[in-house]
Amino acid sequence: MSQVAFHLDAPDKAGYTCRLLRKAAGLGTKVLVTGERIELDQLDSTLWCFAPREFVPHCRSDAPAEVLQRSAVILASPGLPQALEMTVLVHLGGPLAIDLERFEKVIEVVGQGEQERAEARVRWKQYAMQGHELTHHDASQIGRRHD
Protein backbone atom coordinates (compact mmCIF):
# COMPACT_ATOMS: atom_id res chain seq x y z
CA MET A 1 0.00 0.00 0.00
CA SER A 2 1.09 3.55 -0.73
CA GLN A 3 1.70 6.14 1.96
CA VAL A 4 -0.81 8.96 1.55
CA ALA A 5 -0.05 12.39 3.03
CA PHE A 6 -2.65 15.16 3.06
CA HIS A 7 -1.19 18.67 3.13
CA LEU A 8 -4.19 20.68 4.32
CA ASP A 9 -5.24 24.33 4.13
CA ALA A 10 -2.50 25.59 1.79
CA PRO A 11 -3.15 29.34 1.37
CA ASP A 12 -1.10 29.49 -1.85
CA LYS A 13 -1.64 26.06 -3.33
CA ALA A 14 0.56 26.57 -6.41
CA GLY A 15 3.42 28.07 -4.36
CA TYR A 16 3.18 25.31 -1.77
CA THR A 17 3.19 22.65 -4.48
CA CYS A 18 6.23 24.30 -6.11
CA ARG A 19 8.12 23.95 -2.82
CA LEU A 20 7.22 20.26 -2.62
CA LEU A 21 8.29 19.70 -6.22
CA ARG A 22 11.56 21.62 -5.78
CA LYS A 23 12.44 19.44 -2.78
CA ALA A 24 11.52 16.23 -4.61
CA ALA A 25 13.50 17.20 -7.73
CA GLY A 26 16.49 18.08 -5.55
CA LEU A 27 16.37 14.55 -4.13
CA GLY A 28 16.17 13.01 -7.61
CA THR A 29 12.57 11.89 -7.14
CA LYS A 30 10.34 11.54 -10.20
CA VAL A 31 6.90 13.07 -9.57
CA LEU A 32 3.62 12.84 -11.44
CA VAL A 33 1.24 15.74 -10.70
CA THR A 34 -2.46 15.30 -11.44
CA GLY A 35 -5.35 17.70 -11.06
CA GLU A 36 -7.88 19.78 -12.90
CA ARG A 37 -6.55 21.45 -16.05
CA ILE A 38 -6.86 24.96 -14.61
CA GLU A 39 -4.76 24.02 -11.55
CA LEU A 40 -2.14 22.34 -13.72
CA ASP A 41 -1.97 25.46 -15.92
CA GLN A 42 -1.49 27.66 -12.86
CA LEU A 43 1.16 25.33 -11.44
CA ASP A 44 3.00 25.24 -14.78
CA SER A 45 3.11 29.05 -14.87
CA THR A 46 4.21 29.27 -11.24
CA LEU A 47 6.98 26.71 -11.74
CA TRP A 48 8.50 28.90 -14.48
CA CYS A 49 8.81 31.96 -12.24
CA PHE A 50 8.86 30.41 -8.76
CA ALA A 51 12.53 30.69 -7.80
CA PRO A 52 14.72 32.69 -10.18
CA ARG A 53 17.90 30.71 -9.46
CA GLU A 54 16.31 27.27 -9.27
CA PHE A 55 14.51 25.63 -12.16
CA VAL A 56 12.38 22.57 -11.48
CA PRO A 57 12.54 20.48 -14.68
CA HIS A 58 8.93 19.82 -15.61
CA CYS A 59 6.76 19.16 -18.63
CA ARG A 60 3.26 18.17 -19.67
CA SER A 61 2.41 14.50 -20.15
CA ASP A 62 2.03 15.03 -23.90
CA ALA A 63 5.68 16.13 -24.30
CA PRO A 64 8.03 14.07 -26.49
CA ALA A 65 9.40 10.88 -24.89
CA GLU A 66 12.93 12.27 -24.48
CA VAL A 67 11.59 15.32 -22.60
CA LEU A 68 9.46 13.09 -20.36
CA GLN A 69 12.50 10.99 -19.51
CA ARG A 70 14.59 14.04 -18.51
CA SER A 71 11.90 15.83 -16.52
CA ALA A 72 11.70 15.43 -12.74
CA VAL A 73 8.05 16.53 -12.74
CA ILE A 74 5.30 15.61 -15.18
CA LEU A 75 1.98 17.45 -15.15
CA ALA A 76 -0.88 15.20 -16.29
CA SER A 77 -4.62 15.64 -16.57
CA PRO A 78 -6.56 12.83 -14.86
CA GLY A 79 -6.95 9.64 -16.81
CA LEU A 80 -3.91 10.04 -19.04
CA PRO A 81 -1.88 6.82 -19.15
CA GLN A 82 1.71 7.07 -17.96
CA ALA A 83 4.25 4.42 -18.90
CA LEU A 84 7.06 6.16 -17.01
CA GLU A 85 8.34 4.98 -13.66
CA MET A 86 7.34 7.63 -11.15
CA THR A 87 7.95 7.43 -7.40
CA VAL A 88 5.56 10.07 -6.06
CA LEU A 89 2.09 11.22 -7.09
CA VAL A 90 1.02 14.75 -6.16
CA HIS A 91 -2.73 15.17 -6.52
CA LEU A 92 -4.21 18.66 -6.59
CA GLY A 93 -7.86 17.63 -6.65
CA GLY A 94 -10.46 16.41 -9.09
CA PRO A 95 -10.87 12.85 -10.34
CA LEU A 96 -8.09 10.42 -9.51
CA ALA A 97 -8.11 7.69 -12.16
CA ILE A 98 -4.63 6.28 -11.60
CA ASP A 99 -3.40 3.04 -10.05
CA LEU A 100 -1.92 4.20 -6.73
CA GLU A 101 0.01 0.98 -6.21
CA ARG A 102 2.69 2.12 -8.66
CA PHE A 103 3.64 5.01 -6.34
CA GLU A 104 5.57 4.81 -3.08
CA LYS A 105 3.91 7.98 -1.86
CA VAL A 106 0.82 10.01 -2.70
CA ILE A 107 0.60 13.64 -1.62
CA GLU A 108 -2.78 15.38 -1.62
CA VAL A 109 -2.41 19.18 -1.62
CA VAL A 110 -5.63 20.76 -0.36
CA GLY A 111 -6.37 24.48 -0.44
CA GLN A 112 -8.56 26.47 1.91
CA GLY A 113 -11.89 26.36 0.06
CA GLU A 114 -14.76 24.52 1.75
CA GLN A 115 -15.61 22.52 -1.40
CA GLU A 116 -11.99 21.44 -1.73
CA ARG A 117 -11.89 20.36 1.94
CA ALA A 118 -15.12 18.38 1.54
CA GLU A 119 -13.72 16.55 -1.49
CA ALA A 120 -10.50 15.84 0.44
CA ARG A 121 -12.51 14.30 3.31
CA VAL A 122 -14.17 11.94 0.83
CA ARG A 123 -10.79 10.94 -0.63
CA TRP A 124 -9.38 10.43 2.90
CA LYS A 125 -12.18 7.93 3.63
CA GLN A 126 -11.60 6.16 0.31
CA TYR A 127 -7.87 5.82 0.97
CA ALA A 128 -8.55 4.54 4.50
CA MET A 129 -11.02 1.92 3.19
CA GLN A 130 -8.37 0.78 0.70
CA GLY A 131 -5.89 0.27 3.56
CA HIS A 132 -3.41 3.05 2.77
CA GLU A 133 -1.26 4.55 5.53
CA LEU A 134 -2.58 8.09 6.08
CA THR A 135 -0.94 11.19 7.55
CA HIS A 136 -1.82 14.87 7.51
CA HIS A 137 0.20 18.08 7.62
CA ASP A 138 -0.95 21.63 8.32
CA ALA A 139 0.11 23.70 5.32
CA SER A 140 -1.67 26.87 6.45
CA GLN A 141 1.46 28.62 7.75
CA ILE A 142 3.81 27.50 4.99
CA GLY A 143 4.15 28.96 1.53
CA ARG A 144 2.90 32.49 2.16
CA ARG A 145 5.69 33.86 -0.03
CA HIS A 146 7.76 32.61 -2.95
CA ASP A 147 11.47 32.01 -2.33
C-alpha positions as CSV (number, residue, x, y, z in Angstrom):
1,M,0.0,0.0,0.0
2,S,1.1,3.5,-0.7
3,Q,1.7,6.1,2.0
4,V,-0.8,9.0,1.5
5,A,-0.1,12.4,3.0
6,F,-2.6,15.2,3.1
7,H,-1.2,18.7,3.1
8,L,-4.2,20.7,4.3
9,D,-5.2,24.3,4.1
10,A,-2.5,25.6,1.8
11,P,-3.1,29.3,1.4
12,D,-1.1,29.5,-1.9
13,K,-1.6,26.1,-3.3
14,A,0.6,26.6,-6.4
15,G,3.4,28.1,-4.4
16,Y,3.2,25.3,-1.8
17,T,3.2,22.6,-4.5
18,C,6.2,24.3,-6.1
19,R,8.1,23.9,-2.8
20,L,7.2,20.3,-2.6
21,L,8.3,19.7,-6.2
22,R,11.6,21.6,-5.8
23,K,12.4,19.4,-2.8
24,A,11.5,16.2,-4.6
25,A,13.5,17.2,-7.7
26,G,16.5,18.1,-5.6
27,L,16.4,14.5,-4.1
28,G,16.2,13.0,-7.6
29,T,12.6,11.9,-7.1
30,K,10.3,11.5,-10.2
31,V,6.9,13.1,-9.6
32,L,3.6,12.8,-11.4
33,V,1.2,15.7,-10.7
34,T,-2.5,15.3,-11.4
35,G,-5.4,17.7,-11.1
36,E,-7.9,19.8,-12.9
37,R,-6.5,21.4,-16.0
38,I,-6.9,25.0,-14.6
39,E,-4.8,24.0,-11.6
40,L,-2.1,22.3,-13.7
41,D,-2.0,25.5,-15.9
42,Q,-1.5,27.7,-12.9
43,L,1.2,25.3,-11.4
44,D,3.0,25.2,-14.8
45,S,3.1,29.1,-14.9
46,T,4.2,29.3,-11.2
47,L,7.0,26.7,-11.7
48,W,8.5,28.9,-14.5
49,C,8.8,32.0,-12.2
50,F,8.9,30.4,-8.8
51,A,12.5,30.7,-7.8
52,P,14.7,32.7,-10.2
53,R,17.9,30.7,-9.5
54,E,16.3,27.3,-9.3
55,F,14.5,25.6,-12.2
56,V,12.4,22.6,-11.5
57,P,12.5,20.5,-14.7
58,H,8.9,19.8,-15.6
59,C,6.8,19.2,-18.6
60,R,3.3,18.2,-19.7
61,S,2.4,14.5,-20.1
62,D,2.0,15.0,-23.9
63,A,5.7,16.1,-24.3
64,P,8.0,14.1,-26.5
65,A,9.4,10.9,-24.9
66,E,12.9,12.3,-24.5
67,V,11.6,15.3,-22.6
68,L,9.5,13.1,-20.4
69,Q,12.5,11.0,-19.5
70,R,14.6,14.0,-18.5
71,S,11.9,15.8,-16.5
72,A,11.7,15.4,-12.7
73,V,8.1,16.5,-12.7
74,I,5.3,15.6,-15.2
75,L,2.0,17.4,-15.1
76,A,-0.9,15.2,-16.3
77,S,-4.6,15.6,-16.6
78,P,-6.6,12.8,-14.9
79,G,-7.0,9.6,-16.8
80,L,-3.9,10.0,-19.0
81,P,-1.9,6.8,-19.2
82,Q,1.7,7.1,-18.0
83,A,4.3,4.4,-18.9
84,L,7.1,6.2,-17.0
85,E,8.3,5.0,-13.7
86,M,7.3,7.6,-11.2
87,T,8.0,7.4,-7.4
88,V,5.6,10.1,-6.1
89,L,2.1,11.2,-7.1
90,V,1.0,14.7,-6.2
91,H,-2.7,15.2,-6.5
92,L,-4.2,18.7,-6.6
93,G,-7.9,17.6,-6.7
94,G,-10.5,16.4,-9.1
95,P,-10.9,12.9,-10.3
96,L,-8.1,10.4,-9.5
97,A,-8.1,7.7,-12.2
98,I,-4.6,6.3,-11.6
99,D,-3.4,3.0,-10.1
100,L,-1.9,4.2,-6.7
101,E,0.0,1.0,-6.2
102,R,2.7,2.1,-8.7
103,F,3.6,5.0,-6.3
104,E,5.6,4.8,-3.1
105,K,3.9,8.0,-1.9
106,V,0.8,10.0,-2.7
107,I,0.6,13.6,-1.6
108,E,-2.8,15.4,-1.6
109,V,-2.4,19.2,-1.6
110,V,-5.6,20.8,-0.4
111,G,-6.4,24.5,-0.4
112,Q,-8.6,26.5,1.9
113,G,-11.9,26.4,0.1
114,E,-14.8,24.5,1.8
115,Q,-15.6,22.5,-1.4
116,E,-12.0,21.4,-1.7
117,R,-11.9,20.4,1.9
118,A,-15.1,18.4,1.5
119,E,-13.7,16.5,-1.5
120,A,-10.5,15.8,0.4
121,R,-12.5,14.3,3.3
122,V,-14.2,11.9,0.8
123,R,-10.8,10.9,-0.6
124,W,-9.4,10.4,2.9
125,K,-12.2,7.9,3.6
126,Q,-11.6,6.2,0.3
127,Y,-7.9,5.8,1.0
128,A,-8.6,4.5,4.5
129,M,-11.0,1.9,3.2
130,Q,-8.4,0.8,0.7
131,G,-5.9,0.3,3.6
132,H,-3.4,3.0,2.8
133,E,-1.3,4.5,5.5
134,L,-2.6,8.1,6.1
135,T,-0.9,11.2,7.6
136,H,-1.8,14.9,7.5
137,H,0.2,18.1,7.6
138,D,-1.0,21.6,8.3
139,A,0.1,23.7,5.3
140,S,-1.7,26.9,6.5
141,Q,1.5,28.6,7.7
142,I,3.8,27.5,5.0
143,G,4.1,29.0,1.5
144,R,2.9,32.5,2.2
145,R,5.7,33.9,0.0
146,H,7.8,32.6,-2.9
147,D,11.5,32.0,-2.3
